[in-house]
């Protein structure tokens, strides 16, 4: 099977179901941003050392493929049976956040992204997740999206933030507090 088909050379692409749309269509932007997020999650997982964290991130990547396939399908034209997001997927992220929160010091300030490259990768994944969430909510205004997809992405960005704090602790990196500049008198 050749990877190139030349069918998209004119700026159009096909959704699952055969509907042709411009490559800048909001649906393509949404699933394309989910794909970018999946790459960020893979990059993060590749730099972690705890097998349990890597396992969760690989599961997240699988869920992102599930979300991407749902977003890439024309709900009116596709007859394909696609995998779905479940409440248990969201529950896993919540359980992981609760587990990590038990080991982390309470937050007393906002933190700046950074302190260690792996912490920065986690924040990169977090902000990419937020952008994906914005794209999907925009798509949802025009074409309804499964509410579990929306809540999963919201929960995932929260999970990535807590994971960034856990990674800082695991890698002995100090969290960088944001100290707002004081107004000049």
C-alpha positions in Angstrom: 0.0 0.0 0.0 1.4 3.4 -1.0 1.2 6.1 1.6 0.7 8.8 -1.1 -2.5 8.9 -3.1 -2.3 12.4 -4.6 -6.1 12.8 -3.9 -5.4 15.6 -1.4 -3.2 17.7 -3.7 -6.0 20.1 -4.4 -6.6 21.0 -0.8 -9.5 18.6 -0.1 -9.7 15.5 2.0 -12.2 12.8 2.6 -13.9 12.1 5.9 -14.9 8.6 7.0 -18.0 8.1 5.0 -16.6 9.7 1.9 -17.7 13.3 2.3 -15.1 15.7 0.8 -14.2 18.8 2.8 -11.4 21.4 2.6 -8.3 20.5 4.6 -8.9 23.6 6.7 -12.5 22.5 7.7 -13.1 22.7 11.4 -13.6 19.0 11.6 -10.2 18.4 10.0 -8.7 21.1 12.4 -10.2 19.3 15.3 -9.0 15.8 14.5 -5.7 17.2 13.3 -5.1 18.9 16.7 -6.0 15.6 18.4 -3.3 14.0 16.3 -0.8 16.7 17.4 -1.8 16.0 21.0 -1.1 12.3 20.5 2.4 13.1 19.3 3.0 15.3 22.4 1.8 12.5 24.6 4.1 10.1 22.8 7.0 12.4 23.3 6.3 12.8 27.0 5.9 9.0 27.5 9.2 8.4 25.7 11.0 10.5 28.4 9.3 9.0 31.5 10.9 6.3 33.6 7.8 5.1 35.7 6.2 2.2 33.9 2.8 3.0 35.5 2.8 6.6 34.0 3.9 5.3 30.6 1.1 2.7 30.7 -1.5 5.4 31.4 -0.2 7.6 28.6 -0.2 4.8 26.1 -3.9 4.2 27.1 -4.5 7.9 26.6 -2.9 7.7 23.1 -5.3 4.9 22.3 -8.3 7.0 23.5 -7.0 9.9 21.3 -7.1 7.6 18.3 -10.7 6.8 19.3 -11.6 10.5 19.5 -9.8 11.2 16.2 -11.7 8.5 14.4 -15.0 9.9 15.8 -14.1 13.4 14.7 -12.9 12.2 11.3 -16.3 10.6 10.5 -19.1 12.3 8.8 -22.0 11.4 11.2 -24.5 11.5 8.4 -22.5 9.5 5.8 -20.4 7.1 7.7 -21.7 3.6 8.3 -18.5 2.4 9.9 -18.8 1.2 13.5 -16.1 3.1 15.5 -14.8 2.6 19.0 -16.1 5.0 21.6 -15.0 6.9 24.7 -16.5 5.6 27.9 -17.0 7.1 31.3 -14.4 4.6 32.6 -11.8 6.4 30.5 -12.5 9.6 32.3 -12.6 7.8 35.6 -9.1 6.5 35.1 -7.8 10.0 34.7 -9.6 11.1 37.8 -8.2 8.2 39.8 -4.7 8.9 38.6 -5.0 12.6 39.5 -6.3 11.6 43.0 -3.4 9.2 43.4 -0.8 11.8 42.4 -2.4 14.6 44.5 -1.9 12.4 47.6 1.8 12.6 47.1 2.2 16.2 46.0 2.5 19.2 48.2 -0.5 21.6 48.1 -0.3 24.3 45.5 0.3 27.7 47.0 0.9 29.6 43.8 0.7 29.3 40.0 3.7 27.6 38.5 5.6 28.5 35.4 6.1 25.7 32.9 9.7 24.4 33.0 12.3 23.4 35.5 13.2 20.2 33.6 12.7 19.2 30.0 10.3 16.4 30.8 8.2 18.8 32.9 8.1 21.1 29.9 7.0 18.2 27.6 4.1 17.6 30.0 3.1 21.3 29.8 3.4 21.2 26.0 1.0 18.2 26.0 -1.3 20.1 28.4 -1.6 23.3 26.2 -2.0 21.2 23.1 -4.8 19.4 24.8 -6.4 22.7 25.7 -6.1 23.8 22.0 -7.7 20.5 20.9 -10.5 21.1 23.4 -11.1 24.6 22.0 -11.2 23.1 18.4 -13.6 20.4 19.4 -15.9 22.7 21.3 -16.0 25.0 18.2 -16.8 22.0 16.1 -19.5 21.0 18.6 -21.2 24.4 18.0 -21.7 23.4 14.3 -21.9 19.6 14.5 -22.8 17.9 17.8 -19.9 15.9 19.3 -20.2 13.2 21.9 -20.3 15.0 25.3 -17.9 12.4 26.7 -15.3 13.5 24.1 -15.6 17.1 25.4 -15.4 16.1 29.1 -12.5 13.6 28.4 -10.4 16.3 26.8 -11.1 18.7 29.7 -10.2 16.0 32.2 -7.1 15.1 30.2 -5.7 18.6 30.4 -6.2 18.6 34.2 -4.4 15.2 34.4 -1.5 16.5 32.3 -1.1 19.4 34.7 -1.1 17.2 37.8 1.3 14.8 36.0 3.6 17.8 35.3 3.8 18.4 39.0 4.4 14.7 39.7 7.2 14.6 37.1 8.8 17.6 38.7 8.8 15.8 42.0 10.0 12.5 40.4 12.9 14.3 38.6 13.8 16.4 41.6 13.0 19.6 39.7 11.8 22.6 41.6 8.5 24.0 40.6 9.0 27.6 39.4 6.5 29.8 41.2 4.9 32.6 39.3 5.5 35.8 41.3 3.5 38.6 39.7 5.4 41.8 39.3 4.3 44.4 41.8 2.8 47.6 40.5 5.1 50.6 40.5 4.1 53.3 42.9 
